[in-house]
Amino acid sequence: MGKQKDFIIPFVGLGLGFHEFTYEVNDVFFENFEYSEIKKGNVNVSLSFEKQESMFVLDFQIKGTVNIECDRCLEDYNQDISSSQQLIIQFGETYNEESDEIITIPENAYEIDVAPYIYEYIHLSLPIRRVHSGLKDGSSGCNQKVIKKLNEHSESEQTDPRWDVLKKLKEKL
Ligand SMILES: [Zn+2]
């Protein structure tokens, strides 16, 4: 993954107290993560970075839209996301992820790349059930042609005896 310098905070130069950062996350951001299931999106991230004597407290506000695959019809759709996440950074011998919310970075570190955290938080903001939202008239927003085809396919699989023959052949191999 290539580093995105806009997302690197050189905290050594910051005074104690609160600092505000805002990030526009777009398609280029997701392209940097090769295996991202999100390929496109438009997300606004505001970060409140509190520098304390011995640790940092980062509060992320994430809000926007990402383009992901629908679980039902497999077509891409726009999913609204909105969440807030906190990350505590403390200092120690070496880099270590203590938990989802606490990381340790080396004493001599002078900057932090927040891109991987923003990436992770955007994924955490996704709903478990990812489907097209319903239309105004109450019907499904999914591609009905695809749904119909998928249904036909699963029905034919259950009833078509040729499949059973093939399956038996496969088991023998
Ligand atoms: Zn759908």
Residues whose N, C-alpha, C, O or C-beta is under 5 A from the ligand:
A	BS01	ZN	C70 R72 C73 L74 V131 H132 C142 N143
